Amino acid sequence: MAALGKIRSKGPLLVAVIALGLFAFIAGDGFKSCESFTAQKRNQLASILGEKVNAQDYQKYVEEFKEATTNEYAMQQQQAPSDEQIREMAWQNYVNSKIIEAEAKELGLTVTDDEIQNVIKEGTHQFLMSVAVPQFHNEKTGLFDVNALNKFLSEYNNARKNNPQVAEQLAETYRYWVFKEKQLKQALLMEKYQSMIQAGVLSNPVEAKFAFDAEKTESNIELAYIDYKSINDNDVKLTDADLKAKYDELKERFYIPQEMREIKYIEVKKVASATDRAKLQKQMNAFTEELRTAENVEQVIRKSQSRVQYADIAAPKTIFPSDIANKLDSIAVGTTVGPVENKADNTLNVIRLIAKTNQADSIQYRLIAIGGNTPDEAKKKADSVYTALKGGADFEAMAKKYNQTGEKQWITATQMYGAAMQSKENMPVINAWNNGAVNEYQNVALTQGNMIIQVTDRRSVTPKYNVAVIKKTIDFSDETSNNIYNKFNSFVAANRTLADMEKNAKKSGYEIKDMQNVTTSSGVIAGIQGTRDALKWVFEAKEGEISPVYSCGANTDELLVCVLTKVHPKGYLTLEHEQVKEYVKAEAMNDKKAEMIMAKMKGVNSIAAAKQKGCKVTTVEQITFAAPAMIAELQASEPTLSGAVFATPKGKFSTHPVKGNAGVYLFQVTDKKQLPGKFDAKQYAEQVAMQNMRTMFQTIQSDMQRKADVEDNRYLFM
């Protein structure tokens, strides 16, 4: 009882302690929840249709997209887009697929795995023609070959279990196919969606006949015109009401789906001083002499820290930078040229052409990889296989004994060059591809085993070049960099308003530039690499603020300072926006000029009378309603003129002036004829329906993009 009494006496204190404990418990959970929310927010790269896009998930998608795209261009022996272009392609593809998926889900449209497999089995779908792996296509027909695909997948799966070295060589092609299969699913879903829209778009016999006449009725005219530029802008009076009315008419053109900001900025490029250039020139002169006589060319290239690495292999001209490639045919074998400056990429260059030969661009081959517990064991097995094949054994049957298919596959000269750059260990195989006679068996010894290789075909023999290149940037020294930075930083510190900057920039050697359409999806400021932090500042700053000085550029070779001048919220740009105002003013100005010209042309009923009113005269031929008339003298496309000409009989003068994009027109139809062709009502009805469907789909796509309410925060993660 005494104990209870003691507890009662401490009641208020106990309540406080318990309350504090409960608060700590609840607050702890709250803080954890808050931390979790903050982490999610921190990882939120974007939002599409209200769905959050996780940064890590999206980055994985971009890496897959980049690898597939780069490989596709390499297999087609084409120059791949830049990393920035590929990232933008990936983003557009990702956004569009998410929008279509959401729309399809709402409509109950799906693509099943069975549908995908059926399309692959048939092999005729247009999308499959874009698969760039040559071995997945039939050599004779060029069509996609599902049997070739299945053989490859079987070989890859076997290699994963039994031969990791071969699996590693096949993995890139496998990943490429997996990504293309995902894209095929998206393509099929899009087709279903488009088919659904197309089913709701109809045509009729009247439309079909009109489309035929529009295409087959051709007119020649004598044209009288007065162009808008002939009237001085100062002679035209525009009121605010005129601009407002024109803005309201064109308003839909000025919708922006995300916030946009305007900035003024100064960009300073760090360039080498005269002292820096002289020092590099001395270095390059020494490297030139060393390269001219070097037996170990690769050692000299490594020592020089050239931007172009060396591989002892003859490669296509397209492999090398364009300035180097353009010189190769003018250099004799064994000759060393340089140092030569290339202003386009700011480099000094030395070139030694070691050899020139004619080799195939594409080589078909098959191989059997043979390993063992020791090199000797692998060699004995390989010798046995080699002897059996020379004696007439079946290649594919022999390959199956080593859990491989032995199927034929293609490799390009570009891919061989990449393999040579990757490792010297690949050179024996590359030499076998390039030098082995067609259908001859070669037993190639490697560090980890042997490969039996048979070249089965070679195509497109073109010149190849074994070239050593020393390419070095004409770079600035640390001292030069510091001097440029200190000067610019002092300027920014002394000019803390935009007015002061504009007043003093020119005499300090700087230029202030405008950028009016900055969005988060821009990724960079004014196309300058490494400006993510500056872009982030732009979208956190207030109007009138001046940014810190940012180091940026591909090699931190630029400086940047920004001033935020205007914020435009998501929605319709107002008439105050400079570009909008200029556009609206130009359109309203043309309207006024058209009124003035039409008043001048009033009562004109012939070309002769039009001349007397100051019109210029020309002839325009082969005008149809199906295509806009092109007025060569004004370099203008005029669809309204095509319509007016189509409606005017042969020999007649236009009933009234035609307002066009570049001027006002009057015309006399001098000839009108029907082009050859028979009217097929069904064909033209389908053609009209397809045109209507395209127009409708473009409108729907635009509406869906707006509805998607895309929030793009990629700039925070680049």
C-alpha positions, 0 to 999 in steps of 0.5 A, a space after each residue: 500500500 505504501 508503494 501504491 501511495 508513493 506511485 500516486 504521489 508521483 502521478 503527474 510526473 509519470 504521466 509526463 514521462 509516459 506522454 514523452 515516451 509516446 511522443 518520441 515513439 510517434 515522432 520517431 515513426 513520423 520522422 521515419 515516414 518523413 525520411 521515406 517520403 523525402 527519399 522517394 521525392 529525391 529519387 523521383 525523376 519524373 511524373 507521367 499521368 500522375 505515375 512517379 518515375 523512379 530515377 534508378 528504374 529509368 536509368 536502367 531503361 536508358 542504359 538498355 536503350 543506349 546499348 541497343 541503339 549504339 549496337 544497331 548503328 554499329 551493325 549497320 556501319 553508321 555513325 551513332 547519335 551522340 549520348 545526349 541525342 540518344 538520351 532524348 530519344 530514350 525519353 521520348 520513347 519512354 513517355 510515348 510508351 507510357 501514354 499509349 499503355 495508359 490509354 490502351 489499358 483504359 480501352 481494354 487493349 493488350 498484347 499477349 506473349 502468344 501474339 508476340 511469339 506468333 508475329 516473330 514466327 511469321 517473321 513478316 512484320 515490318 518491325 522485324 526488318 529493323 532488327 539489325 543482326 544480320 544472322 537473324 535474317 535469311 540470306 536469300 530473302 532478307 526476311 527475318 528468320 525465326 529459325 536463325 533466332 532460335 538457333 542463336 538463343 539455344 547456342 547462348 543458353 548452352 554457352 551460359 551453362 557450359 562455356 562462359 567465354 562464348 556466352 560473354 561474346 554472345 551476351 551483347 547480341 542477346 541483350 539487343 534482342 531482348 530489348 527489341 522484343 520489348 519494343 515489338 510489344 510496344 509497336 503491336 500495342 500502338 498498331 492496335 490503338 491506331 487500328 481502333 481509331 482507323 475503324 472509326 474514320 470513314 470516307 464516302 464516294 464524294 470525298 473519294 472523287 474529290 481526292 482523285 480530282 484534286 490529284 489529277 487536275 493540273 492547272 497552269 496560271 499567269 500570276 499577278 502578285 504584291 508581296 507583303 515585303 513591298 510595304 514598309 512596316 512603318 506605314 502600317 498602324 497596329 493597335 493593341 486591340 489588333 494584337 490582342 485579337 490576333 493572339 486570341 485567334 492563334 492562342 493554341 499555338 502558344 501552349 507550353 506543357 511545362 514551366 518555361 523561364 527566360 535568362 540572360 547569360 555570359 559564356 566564357 570559353 577557356 582557350 590556350 594562351 600563346 605560351 600554352 600553344 608554343 609548349 604543345 607545339 614543341 611536344 608534338 614536334 618531338 612526338 612526330 620524330 619519334 613516331 616517324 621511326 618507331 618500331 613499337 608504334 603503340 608505345 609512342 601513342 600511349 606515351 603521347 596520351 593521344 585522343 585516338 588509341 591505336 590498334 594494330 589492325 586495318 580499319 575502315 576510314 569511317 572509324 577515324 575522326 573526319 579530319 584524319 579520314 579525309 587525309 588518308 588517301 592523300 598520304 603515302 604508306 610509310 609516311 608521317 604527316 604533321 603536326 597539323 592543326 584542326 580548328 574544328 576540334 581544337 587539336 594538333 594532329 600527327 598521322 602515320 599511315 602504316 599500311 593500306 589494304 583491301 579487306 571485306 566490310 562484312 565477314 561470315 564465319 562459324 566457330 567452335 570454342 574448345 577449352 580444357 583444364 590446361 592449354 595442352 589439353 585444349 590444344 589436343 582436343 582442338 587438334 582432334 576436331 581440326 583433323 576430323 573437320 579436314 577429313 570431312 566431319 560435319 561442322 554443326 554435329 561437331 559443334 554440338 559435342 561441345 554444346 554449341 550450334 556452330 551456326 554461321 554469323 556475321 561480323 563487320 570491320 567496325 566490330 573487329 576494330 572494336 574487338 582489337 581495341 578491347 584486348 590484344 587477346 582478340 588479335 589471333 581471331 581477328 587475323 583468322 577472320 581477315 586472312 583465312 581463305 573462304 571455307 578453310 579451317 583454322 585452329 587458333 590458339 588463345 590463352 584460355 583455349 582454342 577456337 576452330 574458325 571457318 570463314 564462309 563468306 566475305 562481302 564489300 571489299 573496300 580500302 582499310 587503313 592501319 593508322 597511328 594517330 596522335 591527336 591532342 587538344 590545344 589545351 589551356 594550362 592551369 595558370 591560364 585557366 586561373 587567370 581567365 577565372 579570376 578575371 571573369 569572377 572579378 567582373 561578376 563581383 563588380 556588376 551585381 545587377 543586370 543593368 550593370 552587366 549590360 553596361 560593362 560587359 562589352 568593354 570587359 570583353 564579354 557578350 550577354 546572350 538571351 535564352 528565352 525557352 529554358 525548360 527542365 527538359 532542356 537538360 543543359 543551358 544553351 547546349 553547354 555540357 555540364 550545366 546541370 547545376 546552372 539549370 537547377 539554379 535557374 528553376 530555383 531562382 527568383 526574377 532578377 537574381 544573378 547566379 554564381 559563376 559555374 565551371 562547365 563544358 565538356 572538359 570544364 573548359 567554360 565558365 557561365 553566369 546566368 540572370 533569371 529575367 522571366 518566369 512563364 508558368 505552365 499553360 499559355 504563353 502570354 502576349 508579353 513573351 517576346 517571341 510570341 509578341 513578335 510572331 503575333 505582330 508579324 501575322 497581324 502586320 500581314 493581315 493589315 498589309 493584305 487589307 491594304 493590297 486588296 483595297 488597291 486591287 479592287 476592281 482589277 479584272 485582268 492581268 494587264 489591269 493588275 500590272 497597272 496597279 503595281 502587281 508583279 507578274 509571273 507564270 506558275 505551272 503544274 498546280 494541283 489541289 493536292 499540293 501547295 503552289 510554290 511561288 519561286 520568286 517569293 520562295 513561298 508555299 501557298 496552299 490557299 492559292 492552290 485551292 482558288 486555282 482548282 475552283 477556277 475554270 480554264 480561261 477565267 480570271 480569279 474572282 477576287 484576290 487571294 490572301 497568301 502567306 507571302 502576299 496577295 494574288 490574282 491569276 488567270 488560268 491559262 490551261 487546265 487538264 486531267 492527268 492520266 489515271 483511272 478513278 478507283 472509288 475503293 482505293 481513293 476512299 481508303 486513301 482519304 480515310 487514311 489521311 483523315 486518320 493521320 490527322 485525327 491521330 496527330 490531334 489525339 496524340 497532342 491531346 494525350 501529351 497535354 493530358 499526360 501532365 509530364 513533369 520532367 526532372 531529369 536535369 536533377 539526375 544528369 
